[in-house]
Amino acid sequence: MTHFFYLYRLQPFNNMQKHTLKLWALAWVFTAGFSATNYAQDNLVNSLKLNASENSKELYQFTDVVDVENTSIKNQGSSGTCWSYSANSFIESEMARMGKQPVEISQIFSARNAYIEKGKMYVRMHGAVTLGDGGAFHDVMNMYKKYGAVPQSVYTGLNYGTNRNHFAEMGAMMEGVLKAVVANPNGKLTPNWEKAYTAVIDSYLGEAPEKFKWEGKEYTPHTFAKDVIGINPEDYVELGSDLNYPWYEKFVLLVPDNWAFDQVYNVKVDELTETIDHALKNGYSVAWGGDVSEKYFSWKNGVAYVPEKDWEDMNEQERKEIFEGPKPERKVTQEIRQTAFDNYTTTDDHGMHIVGISKDQNGREYYIIKNSWGISNDYKGYMYMSKEFVKYKTTDIMVHKDGLPKSISQKLKI
């Protein structure tokens, strides 16, 4: 909602009053602008509460076909850090795949470091980069390479008196600092702004440890990443699907949260699910980014699919029964997918972790999805997403390069 303020005065403002008014107005604009970004995740979760049927779980009969080992369900709280939770969950499953004992990795350590780098990019780009909590899977890998990793028990990010993430105040403070820097009041930037910006983040999340003890041994974030977690960030690839770019080459994923302007490989829509299927059946899980803000995505019931009719074309009874057992699905083509992306009906809302394949009572396959919204839904934090939904609403996926089908690896020259 836009707010309008009316000021009545009989006398004109003097210079000091004008300056004060300008600062007040800028502060209000900065805060209002941040609120829209920072509360996006909370608004998304709340908007999905109505997408539910009372007896959905009784009417779906899922039988798991593939189940890749994964760690416990987490809750990202009131923060837009799904990308970090899902990517670190993905890394934890990679540890299990490699025969290691998975350790819960600090999701907020990854986020903290990404926020620092995002702030630098924001200043370099004169403010022309999206702020807020959002990010991408490659941010976690990039921060892993640059900063290392730590266990959740060492760095919880809860340095401000709560037992769950609540980033609104911190985000407003971060944005205020960055906008002041971009305004460049001295006419020349000093190196101190980075210290001031980092100090804001660390005052809320805690300073990053230089050394710590874990299971009786001392580590740095880099040695912990190397010796305990043990993945190679260079082994992971991201795939997207966009008709505007050549197939099997890299392109910049044009979504607001790709503040780092990283590139993904371009494959055809059917090759996205071909890759996911191949990876899962060979023990590799997949990080998934995409759109969940649809009437046919139900977090409560743990089901997402693509009905034959658009919501606007359904009658009242069809809407009521949308999650009451398996329904016929629309066949998603490359053109349907592209149109949805280009007209903003597919956006980069959320990141989750694909950990298996399941079938309903009619034999239709779904991906088993691990979310980071706690255990409040019908399947205790997991859900079932149809392959047509994945084709339609995926923005990108991340997988180990060895999890790619051979034919796709050859096309990508990996």
C-alpha positions as CSV (number, residue, x, y, z in Angstrom):
1,M,0.0,0.0,0.0
2,T,1.2,3.5,-0.9
3,H,1.0,6.1,1.8
4,F,0.7,9.8,1.0
5,F,1.7,12.5,3.4
6,Y,0.3,16.0,3.3
7,L,2.1,18.9,4.9
8,Y,0.5,22.3,5.5
9,R,2.5,25.4,6.4
10,L,1.8,29.1,6.2
11,Q,5.5,29.9,6.0
12,P,8.1,28.4,3.6
13,F,10.6,25.9,5.0
14,N,14.0,27.3,5.9
15,N,17.1,25.5,4.7
16,M,17.6,23.4,7.8
17,Q,14.0,22.4,7.8
18,K,14.2,21.4,4.2
19,H,17.3,19.3,4.9
20,T,15.6,17.6,7.8
21,L,12.5,16.9,5.8
22,K,14.5,15.5,3.0
23,L,16.4,13.1,5.3
24,W,13.2,12.1,6.9
25,A,11.6,11.4,3.6
26,L,14.6,9.4,2.4
27,A,14.6,7.3,5.5
28,W,10.9,6.6,5.1
29,V,11.4,5.6,1.5
30,F,14.3,3.4,2.3
31,T,12.4,1.6,5.1
32,A,9.2,1.2,3.0
33,G,11.2,-0.1,0.2
34,F,13.0,-2.6,2.4
35,S,9.7,-3.8,4.0
36,A,8.4,-5.0,0.7
37,T,11.5,-7.0,0.1
38,N,12.2,-8.3,3.5
39,Y,8.7,-9.6,4.3
40,A,8.4,-11.3,0.9
41,Q,9.0,-14.7,2.4
42,D,6.5,-14.2,5.3
43,N,4.0,-12.9,2.8
44,L,4.5,-15.9,0.6
45,V,4.0,-18.4,3.4
46,N,0.9,-16.6,4.6
47,S,-0.6,-16.4,1.1
48,L,-0.3,-20.2,0.7
49,K,-2.4,-21.0,3.9
50,L,-5.6,-21.0,1.9
51,N,-4.3,-23.5,-0.7
52,A,-5.5,-26.6,1.1
53,S,-8.2,-29.2,1.4
54,E,-9.2,-30.8,4.7
55,N,-8.8,-34.5,3.7
56,S,-6.0,-34.3,1.1
57,K,-3.7,-36.7,2.8
58,E,-6.4,-39.3,3.0
59,L,-7.1,-39.1,-0.8
60,Y,-3.5,-39.3,-2.0
61,Q,-1.6,-42.6,-1.6
62,F,2.1,-42.0,-2.1
63,T,4.6,-44.9,-2.5
64,D,8.3,-43.8,-2.4
65,V,10.4,-45.2,-5.2
66,V,13.7,-43.4,-4.6
67,D,14.8,-41.9,-1.3
68,V,18.2,-40.1,-1.1
69,E,19.6,-39.8,2.4
70,N,18.9,-36.3,3.9
71,T,19.2,-34.6,7.2
72,S,16.5,-33.3,9.5
73,I,13.9,-30.6,8.6
74,K,14.9,-27.1,9.5
75,N,13.0,-23.8,9.8
76,Q,14.3,-20.6,8.2
77,G,12.0,-18.5,10.4
78,S,11.2,-15.0,9.3
79,S,14.0,-14.7,6.8
80,G,14.4,-15.1,3.1
81,T,17.2,-17.6,3.4
82,C,15.6,-20.6,1.7
83,W,18.5,-20.6,-0.8
84,S,21.0,-21.1,2.0
85,Y,18.9,-23.7,3.9
86,S,18.2,-25.7,0.7
87,A,21.8,-25.5,-0.6
88,N,23.3,-26.5,2.7
89,S,20.8,-29.3,3.1
90,F,22.0,-30.4,-0.4
91,I,25.6,-30.3,0.7
92,E,24.7,-32.4,3.8
93,S,23.2,-35.0,1.5
94,E,26.4,-34.9,-0.6
95,M,28.4,-35.7,2.6
96,A,26.2,-38.8,3.1
97,R,26.6,-39.8,-0.5
98,M,30.4,-39.6,-0.2
99,G,30.3,-41.9,2.9
100,K,30.8,-39.1,5.4
101,Q,28.8,-38.6,8.5
102,P,26.6,-35.5,7.7
103,V,27.0,-32.5,10.0
104,E,24.4,-29.7,10.2
105,I,26.1,-26.8,8.4
106,S,25.4,-23.2,9.6
107,Q,23.0,-21.8,7.0
108,I,23.4,-18.3,8.5
109,F,27.2,-18.4,8.2
110,S,26.7,-18.8,4.4
111,A,24.0,-16.0,4.4
112,R,26.1,-13.7,6.5
113,N,29.0,-13.9,4.0
114,A,26.7,-13.6,1.0
115,Y,25.2,-10.4,2.5
116,I,28.7,-8.9,2.8
117,E,29.5,-9.7,-0.8
118,K,26.0,-8.5,-1.9
119,G,26.6,-5.2,-0.2
120,K,29.9,-4.7,-2.1
121,M,28.2,-5.5,-5.3
122,Y,25.3,-3.1,-4.5
123,V,27.8,-0.2,-4.0
124,R,29.8,-1.2,-7.2
125,M,26.5,-1.1,-9.1
126,H,25.5,2.3,-7.7
127,G,22.5,0.6,-6.0
128,A,21.2,-1.2,-9.1
129,V,21.2,-4.6,-7.4
130,T,18.3,-6.2,-5.5
131,L,18.7,-6.1,-1.7
132,G,16.8,-8.2,0.8
133,D,17.5,-11.7,2.1
134,G,17.3,-13.5,-1.2
135,G,20.0,-15.4,-2.9
136,A,20.9,-18.4,-5.1
137,F,22.5,-21.8,-4.8
138,H,25.7,-20.6,-6.3
139,D,25.9,-18.0,-3.5
140,V,26.4,-20.9,-1.0
141,M,29.1,-22.5,-3.2
142,N,30.8,-19.2,-3.8
143,M,30.8,-18.4,-0.1
144,Y,32.0,-21.9,0.7
145,K,35.0,-21.3,-1.6
146,K,35.8,-17.9,-0.2
147,Y,34.9,-18.1,3.5
148,G,34.7,-21.8,4.2
149,A,31.9,-23.3,6.4
150,V,31.2,-23.9,10.1
151,P,28.8,-26.2,12.0
152,Q,25.4,-24.8,13.0
153,S,26.3,-25.3,16.7
154,V,29.2,-22.9,16.3
155,Y,27.3,-20.1,14.4
156,T,23.6,-20.0,14.9
157,G,23.1,-16.4,13.8
158,L,20.8,-15.8,16.8
159,N,22.7,-12.9,18.4
160,Y,19.7,-10.7,19.0
161,G,17.5,-12.3,21.6
162,T,15.3,-14.7,19.6
163,N,15.3,-18.4,19.1
164,R,14.6,-18.2,15.4
165,N,15.6,-16.0,12.5
166,H,13.9,-12.7,12.4
167,F,15.8,-10.4,9.9
168,A,13.5,-7.4,9.4
169,E,15.3,-4.9,11.7
170,M,18.7,-6.1,10.6
171,G,17.8,-5.8,6.9
172,A,16.5,-2.3,7.4
173,M,19.7,-1.3,9.0
174,M,21.8,-2.9,6.3
175,E,19.9,-1.2,3.6
176,G,20.1,2.2,5.3
177,V,23.9,1.9,5.5
178,L,24.2,0.9,1.8
179,K,21.9,3.6,0.5
180,A,23.9,6.2,2.5
181,V,27.1,4.9,0.9
182,V,25.7,5.0,-2.6
183,A,24.5,8.6,-1.9
184,N,28.2,9.4,-1.5
185,P,27.9,12.4,0.8
186,N,31.7,12.9,0.9
187,G,32.1,12.9,-2.9
188,K,34.5,10.1,-2.5
189,L,34.0,6.7,-0.8
190,T,36.3,5.8,2.1
191,P,37.2,2.2,3.0
192,N,35.3,2.6,6.3
193,W,31.9,1.9,4.9
194,E,32.7,-1.8,4.5
195,K,33.6,-2.0,8.2
196,A,30.4,-0.1,9.2
197,Y,28.2,-2.4,7.0
198,T,29.8,-5.6,8.3
199,A,29.5,-4.3,11.9
200,V,25.7,-4.0,11.4
201,I,25.5,-7.6,10.2
202,D,27.7,-8.9,12.9
203,S,25.9,-7.1,15.6
204,Y,22.8,-9.1,14.7
205,L,24.2,-12.4,13.6
206,G,27.4,-12.5,15.5
207,E,31.0,-12.2,14.4
208,A,32.3,-15.0,12.2
209,P,34.7,-17.3,14.1
210,E,38.3,-17.4,13.0
211,K,38.9,-20.6,14.9
212,F,36.6,-23.0,16.8
213,K,36.6,-26.4,18.4
214,W,34.4,-29.2,17.1
215,E,34.4,-32.7,18.4
216,G,37.6,-32.1,20.3
217,K,39.6,-30.7,17.4
218,E,40.4,-27.1,16.4
219,Y,39.4,-25.8,12.9
220,T,39.1,-22.6,10.9
221,P,36.1,-22.3,8.6
222,H,38.4,-23.2,5.7
223,T,39.9,-26.3,7.3
224,F,36.4,-27.4,8.4
225,A,35.1,-27.1,4.9
226,K,38.1,-29.0,3.5
227,D,38.6,-31.7,6.2
228,V,35.1,-32.4,7.5
229,I,32.6,-31.5,4.8
230,G,35.0,-32.3,1.9
231,I,33.1,-31.3,-1.2
232,N,34.6,-29.5,-4.2
233,P,32.5,-26.5,-5.2
234,E,33.8,-26.8,-8.7
235,D,32.0,-30.1,-9.1
236,Y,28.5,-28.6,-9.1
237,V,26.6,-27.2,-12.0
238,E,23.4,-25.2,-12.3
239,L,20.8,-25.7,-15.1
240,G,18.0,-23.5,-16.4
241,S,15.8,-23.5,-19.5
242,D,15.2,-20.4,-21.5
243,L,14.2,-20.0,-25.2
244,N,16.0,-16.7,-25.4
245,Y,19.5,-18.3,-25.3
246,P,21.4,-21.0,-27.2
247,W,20.9,-24.5,-26.0
248,Y,23.7,-26.1,-24.0
249,E,25.6,-22.9,-23.4
250,K,25.7,-20.8,-20.3
251,F,23.6,-17.7,-19.8
252,V,23.0,-15.2,-16.9
253,L,19.9,-16.3,-15.0
254,L,17.8,-13.1,-15.1
255,V,16.0,-13.2,-11.8
256,P,16.3,-10.5,-9.2
257,D,18.0,-12.6,-6.6
258,N,20.9,-13.4,-8.9
259,W,22.8,-10.4,-7.6
260,A,26.1,-12.1,-8.5
261,F,25.1,-12.4,-12.2
262,D,26.3,-16.0,-12.2
263,Q,25.6,-18.2,-15.2
264,V,23.7,-21.4,-15.6
265,Y,23.6,-24.0,-18.4
266,N,20.7,-23.9,-20.8
267,V,18.9,-27.2,-21.4
268,K,15.5,-28.1,-22.8
269,V,12.6,-28.4,-20.4
270,D,12.3,-32.2,-20.6
271,E,16.0,-32.4,-19.9
272,L,15.5,-30.7,-16.5
273,T,13.4,-33.6,-15.3
274,E,15.6,-36.1,-17.2
275,T,18.5,-34.8,-15.2
276,I,16.7,-34.9,-11.9
277,D,15.5,-38.4,-12.5
278,H,19.0,-39.6,-13.4
279,A,20.6,-37.9,-10.5
280,L,18.1,-39.3,-7.9
281,K,18.3,-42.8,-9.3
282,N,22.0,-42.7,-9.0
283,G,22.1,-41.4,-5.4
284,Y,22.5,-37.7,-6.1
285,S,20.0,-35.2,-4.7
286,V,19.1,-31.9,-6.4
287,A,18.7,-28.3,-5.2
288,W,15.6,-26.8,-6.8
289,G,14.7,-23.1,-7.2
290,G,11.4,-21.9,-8.6
291,D,7.9,-20.5,-8.2
292,V,5.6,-21.7,-5.5
293,S,3.1,-18.8,-5.5
294,E,0.4,-20.8,-7.3
295,K,-3.1,-21.8,-6.3
296,Y,-2.1,-25.4,-7.2
297,F,0.8,-25.4,-4.7
298,S,-0.3,-26.4,-1.3
299,W,2.2,-26.3,1.5
300,K,-0.4,-27.5,4.1
301,N,-1.3,-30.6,2.0
302,G,2.2,-31.1,0.7
303,V,1.2,-31.3,-2.9
304,A,2.0,-29.3,-6.1
305,Y,0.8,-30.1,-9.6
306,V,-0.5,-28.4,-12.8
307,P,-4.2,-28.8,-13.2
308,E,-5.7,-28.9,-16.7
309,K,-7.6,-25.7,-16.1
310,D,-6.3,-22.3,-15.0
311,W,-7.7,-21.3,-11.6
312,E,-9.7,-18.5,-13.2
313,D,-11.5,-21.1,-15.5
314,M,-12.5,-23.4,-12.7
315,N,-15.9,-23.5,-11.1
316,E,-16.4,-23.3,-7.4
317,Q,-16.6,-27.1,-7.0
318,E,-13.4,-27.7,-8.9
319,R,-11.5,-25.1,-6.8
320,K,-12.8,-26.7,-3.7
321,E,-11.6,-30.2,-4.8
322,I,-8.2,-29.1,-6.2
323,F,-6.2,-31.1,-3.6
324,E,-8.7,-33.9,-3.0
325,G,-6.7,-36.7,-4.7
326,P,-4.9,-37.0,-8.0
327,K,-6.3,-34.9,-10.9
328,P,-5.5,-34.8,-14.6
329,E,-2.6,-32.6,-15.4
330,R,-1.7,-30.2,-18.2
331,K,1.2,-31.1,-20.5
332,V,3.8,-28.4,-20.0
333,T,5.7,-27.4,-23.2
334,Q,8.8,-25.3,-23.6
335,E,6.6,-22.5,-25.0
336,I,4.1,-22.6,-22.0
337,R,7.0,-22.5,-19.6
338,Q,8.7,-19.5,-21.4
339,T,5.5,-17.5,-21.5
340,A,5.0,-18.0,-17.8
341,F,8.6,-16.8,-17.1
342,D,8.4,-13.8,-19.4
343,N,5.1,-12.5,-18.0
344,Y,6.1,-12.9,-14.4
345,T,3.7,-15.8,-13.5
346,T,6.8,-17.8,-12.9
347,T,9.2,-16.0,-10.5
348,D,12.1,-17.1,-8.3
349,D,10.1,-17.4,-5.0
350,H,11.7,-20.2,-3.2
351,G,14.5,-22.8,-3.0
352,M,14.0,-26.4,-1.8
353,H,15.8,-29.7,-1.8
354,I,14.7,-32.7,-4.0
355,V,15.5,-35.9,-2.2
356,G,13.5,-38.6,-3.9
357,I,10.8,-39.9,-6.3
358,S,7.3,-41.2,-5.3
359,K,4.2,-42.5,-7.1
360,D,0.6,-41.8,-6.4
361,Q,-2.1,-44.5,-6.5
362,N,-2.5,-43.9,-10.3
363,G,1.2,-44.4,-11.0
364,R,2.1,-40.7,-11.6
365,E,5.5,-39.8,-10.4
366,Y,6.3,-36.9,-8.1
367,Y,9.5,-35.6,-6.6
368,I,9.9,-35.7,-2.9
369,I,10.8,-32.2,-1.7
370,K,12.4,-31.2,1.5
371,N,11.4,-27.7,2.6
372,S,12.7,-25.3,5.2
373,W,9.5,-24.1,6.8
374,G,9.5,-26.5,9.8
375,I,7.3,-29.5,10.2
376,S,3.9,-27.8,10.2
377,N,2.4,-29.5,7.1
378,D,0.7,-32.9,6.5
379,Y,4.0,-34.6,5.7
380,K,6.1,-33.1,8.5
381,G,8.2,-30.7,6.3
382,Y,8.2,-32.7,3.1
383,M,6.0,-32.5,0.1
384,Y,5.3,-34.1,-3.3
385,M,5.8,-32.0,-6.5
386,S,4.7,-33.4,-9.9
387,K,7.1,-33.5,-12.8
388,E,4.9,-31.2,-14.8
389,F,5.0,-28.6,-12.0
390,V,8.8,-28.8,-12.0
391,K,8.9,-28.4,-15.8
392,Y,6.6,-25.3,-15.5
393,K,7.9,-23.6,-12.4
394,T,11.6,-24.3,-12.2
395,T,14.0,-21.3,-12.5
396,D,17.1,-23.4,-11.9
397,I,18.5,-26.6,-10.4
398,M,21.9,-27.5,-9.0
399,V,23.4,-31.0,-9.1
400,H,26.8,-32.7,-9.0
401,K,28.3,-32.9,-12.4
402,D,28.5,-36.7,-12.1
403,G,24.7,-36.8,-11.5
404,L,24.1,-35.5,-15.1
405,P,23.0,-38.0,-17.7
406,K,25.8,-38.9,-20.0
407,S,24.0,-37.4,-23.1
408,I,23.5,-34.1,-21.4
409,S,27.1,-34.0,-20.0
410,Q,28.3,-34.4,-23.6
411,K,26.0,-31.6,-24.9
412,L,27.3,-29.3,-22.2
413,K,30.9,-30.4,-22.7
414,I,31.3,-31.2,-19.1
